[in-house]
Amino acid sequence: MKIAMKASMDDLYLFILTVRHGGISAAAQAHGLQRSKVSRRLQELEKAVGSQLLIRTTRQIELTEHGRLLYQHIHQPLSDVNQAISLLKNQQQSLQGILRIAVPAAFIASTLFAELLDDYARQFPEITLDIIHRHESVDLKRENIDLQLLPDVVDIINEDYVQQVFFPSKKGLFCSPHYLQSHAMPHSLNDLFEHAILTSHYDSSILPEGLNIRLISEDLGLINRLAQSGHGIALLPMILVQQQLKQGELIHILPDIYQSEIVMTLVYSSRQFLPEKTRTMISLLREKFLNR
């Protein structure tokens, strides 16, 4: 019993190239292939379809009736398929297009993050950065987002996504010099009960009960601004207040008594199909934050 073979897409494409170039040698040379390999694959294609497709002569090839019929039906669709595949490969490997990053709004206020974006934009001027403010985990594939940065306390929506821990940072208590003009400097944790506290939802749950919490927000930038304006003592990541500390706009309260840690998680959908523009951003994040 004769078993029918399936025609290979690669062999069909070699057939198209051979017809377009007018010969096996010409097609092989134009595409950097061995003539013997092209000839052998064309023979395999003829076996698969059960018909002779080409009449081989010394200098050129001619199509049989079956060969002309096959070429008429497949040359355009198959060319479109290969063009589409080439386009996708080029997009994956190119440093162009749009890189979408979802980040908590407060993180944008970080000087280090601004420096990161500045470095990336300078190195890769043909990539457009689209920064999206999101506090919760998002479905990266459905929302067409390349990367997301989140505090490690946030549950990731898809457990199959790649998760990498980045730049752990200490958190501390900060207030403005203006605030201390009308409030006593705290010298112990018990002294905090006499002060207004500005914090996030997560941190409010781990602080001692009974504190006078004046503001709860996931926007750490807002907490930072209100602390600078003298509205209370804020619990904030050190990474977000470096500039304010240097400029004297904030003071570190109880540095030897109270410190906790915040860790950011970098999330992306796949290691295997990672575009070059995303890979370069991850490398820059490592360089700027993880090694730091």
Secondary structure, DSSP 8 states (H G I E B T S, - for coil): --------HHHHHHHHHHHHHTSHHHHHHHTT--HHHHHHHHHHHHHHHTS--EEE-SS-EEE-HHHHHHHHHHHHHHHHHHHHHHHHHHHHH-S-EEEEEEE-HHHHT-HHHHHHHHHHHHH-TTEEEEEEE-SS---HHHHT-SEEEEETTS--S-TTSEEEEEEEEEEEEEE-HHHHTTS----SGGGGGGSEEEE-HHHHHHS-TT-EEEEE-S-HHHHHHHHHTTS-EEEEEHHHHHHHHHTTS-EEESTTT--EEEEEEEEES-STT--HHHHHHHHHHIIIII--
